């Protein structure tokens, strides 16, 4: 289906917000990359990372994680775990390496020439986020030799995921850890900067204190990803952040959100796919997710999904059914898409931070930010506040549902509760829940009906794109298939 032509993001992303036309105007020679200034590039870095997160990869993960039922097209294949190397060519080539990552590199380079350390810091943080996303999906990826085509590196080596996370040397190459890349970015933010971002920072409007919080939350996210494979390193990195006090995202107003436009061509890819594209009938609410939230008496369900007929219209994952008219489908509501496509895409959030810290308290005894119970409830509250509920309404839900909002049982049972609520809070965005599912085994998801794929099991990775295999001799001809876990996934 070619995954929607809007994936040629690197060509259009500067139009993301109404003000971006002004960024183009300041370029005397817009076709000469040497003349592009950081203020022109920064919106492409931010919108590019959000687009890569929320486009086809998000359709795959929201179906795989059983938020959505794949009704037709690509999502129907994902619903049965049938994925191939052609599914994500555009994501790898245009959205990630040819989009967000190359734009981040160019922004860093342009900013370094004019002592624009603020731009350097932001771009390194976003580069680390996007590299993390890429290795979490594919495993070993071009990293230390990525983006060096202008230096003659046309076929970059694949760095092992272990080294991407932890750093080290391989085949004579020094591989910087994602942690060190983020910390470099945080350090850059503290340095004097000859130029400062403003409206071109479409996330925080140039507030570097908020970028510092986002960078520290990213460190927490990266660290928890290692909880099963390298727990000592995970604990070390989390303690290093928490020991500094309140330095991470700690309020919904501090979330790293990327907002899109409200007109066709500038809207969130989640909105475009379900509202204005040819593929609006491809996905709908999974009855499994509907029943899950109904069992919890969770008031967020109508905030997450629409009810065009007054009732939810959903089907069980993998079911073969006769579909009703697409205008009756229960699909993502405006909380996720925006009323007219504005989004936002939520990359790093307050509720995410709270659930990570709750897990850290449970696993490692790191309680400087609170106990596991306190942080667990703070995570639920943060999500419910974000969806529009008042403090009084949240209190009433807590009072009526004590077993849901109270951790109990063994450590593993409490972990299941934390991940379950984190999963619900992330409705609309499947990347982090898919990571958690592979890392912890939670939430508990039965396989889809009529599952096929490699062996009828939920995918543990996506496979290298067919173009990558054809064009890079360093990519194995028989690469890992979707049932092979990535390095940090030691429980599958």
Secondary structure, DSSP 8 states (H G I E B T S, - for coil): -TT-GGG-HHHHGGGSSTTHHHHHHT-SSTT-GGG--HHHHHHHHHHHHHHHHHSHHHHHHHHHTTSEEE-SHHHHHHHTT---TTTTHHIIIIIIIIIIIHHHHHHHHHHHHTT-HHHHHHHHHHHHHHHHHHHHHHSSEE-TTTT-GGGT-SS--EE-HHHHHH-EEETTEEE--HHHHHHHHHHHHHS--SS--STT-TTTTT-HHHHHHHHHHHHHHHHHTTTTT-HHHHHHHHHHHHTT-S-S--SGGG-EEE---SSTTSS-HHHIIIIISTTTTSEEEBHHHHHHHHHTT-TTHHHHB--TTSS---B-TT-------GGG---B-HHHH-SSS---EEEE-HHHHHHHHHHHHHHH---TT--HHHHHHHHHHHHHHHTT--HHHHHHHHHH-HHHHS--SSHHHHHHHHHHHHHHHTTT--HHHHHHHHHH--S-----TT--TTTSS--SS----HHHHHH-TTS-TT---TTS--TT----
